[in-house]
Amino acid sequence: MLWLDLYCPRLALEIALSAARTEPVAVVEAAGAHEVVVASNDVALRAGVRTGMGTDAARVRAPELRTLKRDPAAERAALERLGAACFYFTDYVSLQPPTDVLLEIGGSRRLFGGLDALLAEVGAMLGTLGREAWQGIAPTPAAARLLAHRGGGRIEHRDALAEALGSLPCRGPGIDRRTSERLEGWGVSTLAGCFALPREGVTRRLGRDFLDCLDRLRGQREESPPRFQPPGRFEGVVTLPEEAASLDLPILAVERLLWELEAWLRARDAGIQDFRIDLYPRRGDVLAVEVGLATPTREAQHMQALARERLERTTLQGPVVAVGVRTRAPVGYHPPVTDLLTDAGTEPPERLLERLRARLGREAVHGLALVAEHRPERAWQRTAPGGTPVHEPVEAPPRPLWLLAQPGVLPLDGQRRPLCQGQLDLLDGPERIETGWWDGDDVERDYFVARNPGGSLLWIYRERRVPVMWYLHGLFA
């Protein structure tokens, strides 16, 4: 077996969307009566702010330091989403809260074309998700975690474990600070020195747990990290670093969550038919924004474009403090099929449809289907785009595509002939439509195809009932 540990030292900062800010930012948590720094961005690091430092000392080094409270629940949720995305690389994923995800990648190397290619894919995923992770690779989970927490490392063969680990200091996951200080007091500063200590003496003075830790590092004691079972649907919530009165920051948070959604879907080789954006106000009810898709998809960039279209047309009722993205259960996904001669830059009709719906509203964009009905105004119905008619249409002469919502009365000349921008030339007709007596909306009409002086083809009819009037019902061109 071969294990890859992803250690995310700044996860607490990344989920607050503050890792790349131009001002010094640090995430802090309570430690007794004081607060200590858990993570800091690059600006704060350059000013001298370090993990474990008290906030007072940190502000001496960076007077403009902005502090954010640590949110363990949000960190756990973010770690779970990262773990769910890692199922793209292996079926054995284990969460090691609060900052680590373990992957068993021994069986995946060949699938991805070798270890280097696999690690390149992992690095690309982390970059897309905006996660900084130190990577440790070793034949045992404990050694992989230790290497990751020491800045990264790679040991591929179990026989080389003890020698490769020997030069590392006796600090890290599984070795608490008190044990490390006692070892240094005895003059033991590296793991090689720990491995050389008598086992009975180590157990008596430092406890069985420390000896078990040394054995797990070297593979002398088997370790089976608990498998992570990802949820059946995606749900992510991001707390904003500050209240947002405009949609700029919420849109940024939504885009980050949609990158995570794409990784989550790729790990399942699935897509979604729709998703929901939740905007959490400081007070009041959550504002839910539904985004529909014409066909199942999983491409983050496409979903982001639709999300922006919908959000830019959403009116906030007050400042937003958090955003979320939720989906239903995923569905089967099939990549778009393109013709050999189709321009790669051409947008598929389904994508145009989705953008129009996002911009104009779902009800504003629909398909048309023919209905088996002679009355023109009832011979069609709205359907989902691409839908099929409920019944086969009746056979009839050509019909205009453009029907007026209500037939318009045409003026008459002295000989009671219809006019429309002048004298009409009747080209075809009459076609008699006399039907509908059974539902109380019966019609008795004679239809004609006519051309006006401007050359437009019109569909007009003469009412057979008294008083006899002429009406414009549609246009051919």
QUIZI-V300937 format. One record per residue. RES is the residue in three letters. SS is DSSP state (alpha for helix, beta for strand, coil for the rest). OMEGA is omega as a letter, one per 30 degrees, with the letter a starting at -180 (* if undefined). BURIAL is # if it has 16 or more other C-alpha atoms within 10 Angstrom, else .. Layout:
RES:SS:OMEGA:BURIAL, RES:SS:OMEGA:BURIAL
This chain:
MET:coil:l:., LEU:coil:a:#, TRP:beta:l:#, LEU:beta:l:#, ASP:beta:l:#, LEU:beta:a:#, TYR:beta:a:#, CYS:coil:a:#, PRO:coil:a:#, ARG:coil:l:#, LEU:alpha:a:#, ALA:alpha:a:#, LEU:alpha:a:#, GLU:alpha:a:#, ILE:coil:l:#, ALA:coil:l:#, LEU:coil:a:#, SER:coil:a:#, ALA:coil:a:#, ALA:coil:a:., ARG:coil:a:., THR:coil:l:., GLU:coil:l:#, PRO:coil:a:#, VAL:beta:l:#, ALA:beta:l:#, VAL:beta:a:#, VAL:beta:l:#, GLU:beta:a:#, ALA:beta:l:., ALA:beta:a:., GLY:coil:l:., ALA:coil:a:., HIS:beta:l:., GLU:beta:l:#, VAL:beta:a:#, VAL:beta:l:#, VAL:beta:l:#, ALA:beta:l:#, SER:beta:a:#, ASN:coil:a:#, ASP:alpha:a:#, VAL:alpha:l:#, ALA:alpha:l:#, LEU:alpha:l:#, ARG:alpha:l:., ALA:coil:l:#, GLY:coil:l:#, VAL:coil:a:#, ARG:coil:l:#, THR:coil:a:#, GLY:coil:a:., MET:coil:l:#, GLY:beta:a:#, THR:alpha:l:#, ASP:alpha:l:., ALA:alpha:l:., ALA:alpha:a:#, ARG:alpha:l:#, VAL:alpha:a:., ARG:alpha:a:#, ALA:coil:a:#, PRO:coil:a:., GLU:coil:a:., LEU:coil:l:#, ARG:beta:a:., THR:beta:l:#, LEU:beta:l:#, LYS:beta:l:#, ARG:coil:l:#, ASP:coil:a:#, PRO:alpha:a:., ALA:alpha:l:., ALA:alpha:l:#, GLU:alpha:l:#, ARG:alpha:l:#, ALA:alpha:l:#, ALA:alpha:l:#, LEU:alpha:l:#, GLU:alpha:l:#, ARG:alpha:l:#, LEU:alpha:l:#, GLY:alpha:l:#, ALA:alpha:l:#, ALA:alpha:a:#, CYS:alpha:l:#, PHE:alpha:l:#, TYR:alpha:a:#, PHE:coil:a:#, THR:coil:l:., ASP:coil:l:#, TYR:coil:l:#, VAL:beta:a:#, SER:beta:l:#, LEU:beta:l:#, GLN:beta:a:#, PRO:coil:g:., PRO:coil:a:#, THR:coil:a:#, ASP:beta:l:#, VAL:beta:a:#, LEU:beta:l:#, LEU:beta:l:#, GLU:beta:a:#, ILE:coil:a:#, GLY:coil:a:., GLY:coil:a:., SER:coil:a:#, ARG:coil:a:#, ARG:coil:a:., LEU:coil:a:., PHE:coil:l:., GLY:coil:l:., GLY:coil:a:., LEU:alpha:a:#, ASP:alpha:l:., ALA:alpha:l:., LEU:alpha:a:#, LEU:alpha:l:#, ALA:alpha:l:., GLU:alpha:l:., VAL:alpha:l:#, GLY:alpha:l:#, ALA:alpha:l:., MET:alpha:a:#, LEU:alpha:l:#, GLY:alpha:l:., THR:alpha:a:., LEU:alpha:a:#, GLY:coil:a:#, ARG:coil:l:#, GLU:coil:a:#, ALA:coil:l:#, TRP:beta:a:#, GLN:beta:l:#, GLY:beta:a:#, ILE:beta:a:#, ALA:beta:l:#, PRO:coil:l:#, THR:coil:l:#, PRO:alpha:a:#, ALA:alpha:l:#, ALA:alpha:l:#, ALA:alpha:l:#, ARG:alpha:a:#, LEU:alpha:l:#, LEU:alpha:l:#, ALA:alpha:a:#, HIS:alpha:l:#, ARG:coil:l:#, GLY:coil:l:., GLY:coil:l:#, GLY:beta:a:#, ARG:beta:l:#, ILE:coil:a:#, GLU:coil:a:#, HIS:coil:a:., ARG:alpha:a:., ASP:alpha:a:., ALA:alpha:a:., LEU:alpha:a:#, ALA:alpha:a:#, GLU:alpha:a:., ALA:alpha:a:., LEU:alpha:a:#, GLY:alpha:a:#, SER:coil:a:., LEU:coil:l:#, PRO:beta:a:#, CYS:coil:l:#, ARG:coil:l:#, GLY:beta:a:#, PRO:coil:l:., GLY:coil:l:#, ILE:beta:a:., ASP:coil:a:., ARG:alpha:a:., ARG:alpha:l:., THR:alpha:l:#, SER:alpha:a:#, GLU:alpha:l:., ARG:alpha:l:., LEU:alpha:l:#, GLU:alpha:l:., GLY:alpha:l:., TRP:coil:a:., GLY:coil:l:., VAL:coil:a:#, SER:coil:a:#, THR:beta:l:#, LEU:alpha:l:#, ALA:alpha:l:#, GLY:alpha:l:#, CYS:alpha:a:#, PHE:alpha:a:#, ALA:alpha:a:., LEU:coil:l:., PRO:coil:a:., ARG:alpha:a:., GLU:alpha:l:., GLY:alpha:l:., VAL:alpha:a:#, THR:alpha:a:., ARG:alpha:a:., ARG:alpha:a:., LEU:alpha:l:., GLY:coil:a:., ARG:alpha:a:., ASP:alpha:a:., PHE:alpha:l:#, LEU:alpha:l:#, ASP:alpha:l:., CYS:alpha:l:#, LEU:alpha:l:#, ASP:alpha:l:#, ARG:alpha:l:#, LEU:alpha:a:#, ARG:alpha:a:#, GLY:coil:l:#, GLN:coil:l:., ARG:coil:a:., GLU:coil:l:., GLU:coil:l:., SER:coil:a:., PRO:coil:a:#, PRO:coil:l:., ARG:coil:l:., PHE:coil:l:#, GLN:coil:a:., PRO:coil:l:., PRO:coil:a:., GLY:coil:l:., ARG:coil:a:., PHE:coil:l:#, GLU:beta:a:#, GLY:beta:l:#, VAL:beta:l:#, VAL:beta:l:#, THR:beta:a:#, LEU:beta:a:#, PRO:beta:l:#, GLU:beta:l:., GLU:beta:a:#, ALA:beta:l:#, ALA:coil:l:., SER:coil:a:., LEU:coil:a:#, ASP:alpha:a:., LEU:alpha:l:#, PRO:alpha:l:#, ILE:alpha:l:#, LEU:alpha:l:#, ALA:alpha:l:#, VAL:alpha:l:#, GLU:alpha:l:#, ARG:alpha:l:#, LEU:alpha:l:#, LEU:alpha:l:#, TRP:alpha:l:#, GLU:alpha:l:#, LEU:alpha:l:#, GLU:alpha:l:#, ALA:alpha:l:#, TRP:alpha:a:#, LEU:alpha:l:#, ARG:alpha:l:#, ALA:alpha:l:#, ARG:alpha:a:#, ASP:coil:a:., ALA:beta:l:#, GLY:beta:l:#, ILE:beta:a:#, GLN:beta:l:#, ASP:beta:l:#, PHE:beta:a:#, ARG:beta:l:#, ILE:beta:l:#, ASP:beta:l:#, LEU:beta:a:#, TYR:beta:l:#, PRO:beta:l:#, ARG:coil:l:., ARG:coil:l:., GLY:coil:a:., ASP:coil:l:., VAL:coil:l:., LEU:beta:a:#, ALA:beta:l:., VAL:beta:a:#, GLU:beta:l:#, VAL:beta:a:#, GLY:beta:a:#, LEU:beta:l:#, ALA:beta:l:#, THR:beta:l:#, PRO:beta:a:#, THR:beta:l:#, ARG:coil:a:#, GLU:coil:a:#, ALA:alpha:a:#, GLN:alpha:l:., HIS:alpha:l:., MET:alpha:l:#, GLN:alpha:l:#, ALA:alpha:l:., LEU:alpha:l:#, ALA:alpha:l:#, ARG:alpha:l:#, GLU:alpha:a:#, ARG:alpha:a:#, LEU:alpha:a:#, GLU:coil:l:., ARG:coil:l:., THR:coil:l:., THR:coil:l:., LEU:coil:l:., GLN:coil:l:., GLY:coil:a:., PRO:coil:a:#, VAL:beta:a:#, VAL:beta:l:#, ALA:beta:l:#, VAL:beta:l:#, GLY:beta:l:#, VAL:beta:a:#, ARG:beta:l:#, THR:beta:l:#, ARG:coil:l:., ALA:coil:a:., PRO:coil:l:#, VAL:beta:l:., GLY:beta:a:., TYR:coil:l:#, HIS:coil:l:., PRO:coil:l:., PRO:coil:l:., VAL:coil:a:., THR:coil:l:., ASP:coil:a:., LEU:coil:a:., LEU:coil:a:., THR:coil:l:., ASP:coil:a:., ALA:coil:a:., GLY:coil:a:., THR:coil:a:., GLU:coil:l:., PRO:coil:l:., PRO:alpha:a:., GLU:alpha:l:., ARG:alpha:l:#, LEU:alpha:l:., LEU:alpha:a:#, GLU:alpha:l:#, ARG:alpha:l:#, LEU:alpha:l:#, ARG:alpha:l:#, ALA:alpha:a:#, ARG:alpha:a:#, LEU:alpha:a:., GLY:coil:a:#, ARG:alpha:a:#, GLU:alpha:a:., ALA:alpha:a:., VAL:coil:a:#, HIS:coil:l:#, GLY:beta:l:., LEU:beta:l:., ALA:beta:l:#, LEU:beta:l:#, VAL:coil:l:#, ALA:coil:a:., GLU:coil:a:#, HIS:coil:l:#, ARG:coil:a:#, PRO:alpha:a:., GLU:alpha:l:., ARG:alpha:a:., ALA:coil:l:., TRP:beta:l:#, GLN:beta:l:., ARG:beta:l:., THR:beta:l:#, ALA:coil:l:., PRO:coil:a:., GLY:coil:a:., GLY:coil:a:., THR:coil:a:., PRO:coil:l:#, VAL:coil:l:., HIS:coil:l:., GLU:coil:l:., PRO:coil:l:., VAL:coil:l:., GLU:coil:a:., ALA:coil:l:., PRO:coil:a:., PRO:coil:l:., ARG:coil:l:., PRO:coil:l:., LEU:coil:a:., TRP:beta:l:., LEU:beta:l:#, LEU:beta:l:., ALA:beta:l:., GLN:beta:l:., PRO:beta:a:., GLY:beta:a:., VAL:beta:l:., LEU:coil:l:#, PRO:beta:a:., LEU:beta:l:., ASP:coil:a:., GLY:coil:l:., GLN:coil:l:., ARG:coil:l:., ARG:coil:a:., PRO:beta:l:#, LEU:beta:l:#, CYS:coil:a:#, GLN:coil:a:., GLY:coil:a:., GLN:beta:l:., LEU:coil:l:#, ASP:beta:a:#, LEU:beta:a:#, LEU:beta:a:., ASP:beta:l:., GLY:beta:g:., PRO:beta:l:., GLU:beta:a:., ARG:beta:l:., ILE:beta:a:#, GLU:beta:a:., THR:beta:l:., GLY:coil:a:., TRP:alpha:a:., TRP:alpha:a:., ASP:alpha:l:., GLY:coil:l:., ASP:coil:a:., ASP:coil:l:., VAL:beta:l:#, GLU:beta:a:#, ARG:beta:l:#, ASP:beta:a:#, TYR:beta:l:#, PHE:beta:l:#, VAL:beta:a:#, ALA:beta:l:#, ARG:beta:l:#, ASN:coil:a:#, PRO:coil:l:., GLY:coil:l:., GLY:coil:l:., SER:coil:l:., LEU:beta:a:#, LEU:beta:l:#, TRP:beta:a:#, ILE:beta:l:#, TYR:beta:l:#, ARG:beta:l:#, GLU:beta:a:#, ARG:coil:l:., ARG:coil:l:., VAL:coil:g:., PRO:coil:a:., VAL:coil:l:., MET:coil:l:#, TRP:beta:a:#, TYR:beta:l:#, LEU:beta:a:#, HIS:beta:a:#, GLY:beta:a:#, LEU:beta:l:#, PHE:coil:a:#, ALA:coil:*:.
